[in-house]
Amino acid sequence: MAIAALVSAAFSVTGATPASATPPAIPSKATAQSQLNALTVALEGSTSGYSLDLFPHWITISGSCNTREQVLKRDGTSVVVDSSCAATSGRWYSPYDGATWSAASDVDIDHIVPLAEAWRSGANSWTASRRQSFANDLSHPQLIAVTDNVNQSKGDQDPSTWQPPLSSYRCTYSKMWITVKHNWSMRLQSSEKSALQSMLNTCAS
């Protein structure tokens, strides 16, 4: 995690005004606390049968723009796209590690609750349509533009084993994770709940 942050910092664009990656519907601390209290705690499920293909993404959202391209436009600053909706220029600030990037190829779109984690938390019993909706959810704080290698270091881990390197963002991260699990009626494990509670406790509001 620390190595990823250092690599990010080494390649970040300096002197640029950070864009603000702001997924929608991030709840208040009080709302997130209520949602966390309401989640069902259970042993984590198996990844048996899991495949990325069971969560189709990125799908077309509007015109020629797919979900990834929509998030790049939403989370970036001065984003310019070509006729196929691919971002040709812009700036992207990654709140996970504080790095700013000027090439879309350096940015991943992270699923706040990873797809494999969702599978272990109840999505294994969802319909294909519901899994597709989850993997492309632009209505909840489930998708965010971040530094690619930091996203890769996260993989499919939950907050008990991975949290954003930038500690000041952990409050927001916990609120996003909690509300996504709540809105999609997913379970969580005991160690995950404890980690989320610790992160949520750092929130001022």
Solvent accessible surface area in square Angstrom, and as a share of the most:
residue,aa,sasa,rsa
1,M,106,0.47
2,A,73,0.56
3,I,134,0.68
4,A,11,0.08
5,A,27,0.21
6,L,127,0.63
7,V,63,0.36
8,S,1,0.01
9,A,65,0.50
10,A,80,0.62
11,F,139,0.58
12,S,27,0.17
13,V,54,0.31
14,T,120,0.70
15,G,90,0.87
16,A,26,0.20
17,T,97,0.56
18,P,77,0.48
19,A,4,0.03
20,S,79,0.51
21,A,10,0.08
22,T,83,0.48
23,P,6,0.04
24,P,46,0.29
25,A,67,0.52
26,I,59,0.30
27,P,18,0.11
28,S,57,0.37
29,K,60,0.26
30,A,74,0.57
31,T,63,0.36
32,A,0,0.00
33,Q,46,0.21
34,S,69,0.45
35,Q,23,0.10
36,L,0,0.00
37,N,94,0.48
38,A,69,0.54
39,L,16,0.08
40,T,84,0.49
41,V,69,0.40
42,A,36,0.28
43,L,169,0.84
44,E,70,0.32
45,G,29,0.28
46,S,75,0.49
47,T,62,0.36
48,S,88,0.56
49,G,60,0.57
50,Y,60,0.23
51,S,43,0.28
52,L,104,0.52
53,D,122,0.63
54,L,59,0.30
55,F,0,0.00
56,P,51,0.32
57,H,64,0.28
58,W,69,0.24
59,I,53,0.27
60,T,96,0.56
61,I,65,0.33
62,S,64,0.41
63,G,74,0.71
64,S,66,0.42
65,C,17,0.10
66,N,42,0.21
67,T,0,0.00
68,R,58,0.21
69,E,27,0.12
70,Q,45,0.20
71,V,0,0.00
72,L,4,0.02
73,K,80,0.34
74,R,77,0.28
75,D,2,0.01
76,G,17,0.17
77,T,43,0.25
78,S,81,0.52
79,V,35,0.20
80,V,84,0.48
81,V,52,0.30
82,D,64,0.33
83,S,117,0.75
84,S,63,0.41
85,C,3,0.02
86,A,41,0.31
87,A,21,0.17
88,T,88,0.51
89,S,48,0.31
90,G,11,0.11
91,R,65,0.24
92,W,4,0.01
93,Y,49,0.19
94,S,1,0.01
95,P,7,0.04
96,Y,0,0.00
97,D,22,0.12
98,G,33,0.32
99,A,4,0.03
100,T,9,0.05
101,W,15,0.05
102,S,61,0.39
103,A,41,0.32
104,A,17,0.13
105,S,93,0.60
106,D,47,0.24
107,V,2,0.01
108,D,32,0.17
109,I,11,0.05
110,D,7,0.03
111,H,17,0.08
112,I,0,0.00
113,V,0,0.00
114,P,9,0.06
115,L,10,0.05
116,A,8,0.07
117,E,1,0.00
118,A,0,0.00
119,W,22,0.08
120,R,29,0.11
121,S,5,0.03
122,G,9,0.09
123,A,0,0.00
124,N,80,0.41
125,S,95,0.62
126,W,32,0.11
127,T,92,0.53
128,A,66,0.51
129,S,80,0.52
130,R,88,0.32
131,R,22,0.08
132,Q,65,0.29
133,S,57,0.37
134,F,0,0.00
135,A,0,0.00
136,N,9,0.05
137,D,10,0.05
138,L,52,0.26
139,S,79,0.51
140,H,49,0.22
141,P,0,0.00
142,Q,0,0.00
143,L,1,0.00
144,I,0,0.00
145,A,2,0.01
146,V,1,0.01
147,T,0,0.00
148,D,33,0.17
149,N,38,0.20
150,V,0,0.00
151,N,27,0.14
152,Q,119,0.53
153,S,40,0.26
154,K,0,0.00
155,G,44,0.42
156,D,58,0.30
157,Q,59,0.26
158,D,8,0.04
159,P,1,0.01
160,S,43,0.28
161,T,98,0.57
162,W,8,0.03
163,Q,40,0.18
164,P,0,0.00
165,P,29,0.18
166,L,63,0.31
167,S,74,0.48
168,S,95,0.61
169,Y,29,0.11
170,R,60,0.22
171,C,22,0.13
172,T,33,0.19
173,Y,0,0.00
174,S,0,0.00
175,K,22,0.09
176,M,0,0.00
177,W,0,0.00
178,I,0,0.00
179,T,4,0.02
180,V,0,0.00
181,K,0,0.00
182,H,69,0.31
183,N,66,0.34
184,W,24,0.08
185,S,92,0.59
186,M,4,0.02
187,R,84,0.31
188,L,4,0.02
189,Q,40,0.18
190,S,72,0.47
191,S,59,0.38
192,E,1,0.00
193,K,57,0.24
194,S,69,0.44
195,A,14,0.11
196,L,0,0.00
197,Q,51,0.23
198,S,67,0.44
199,M,6,0.03
200,L,0,0.00
201,N,92,0.47
202,T,98,0.57
203,C,7,0.04
204,A,109,0.84
205,S,91,0.59
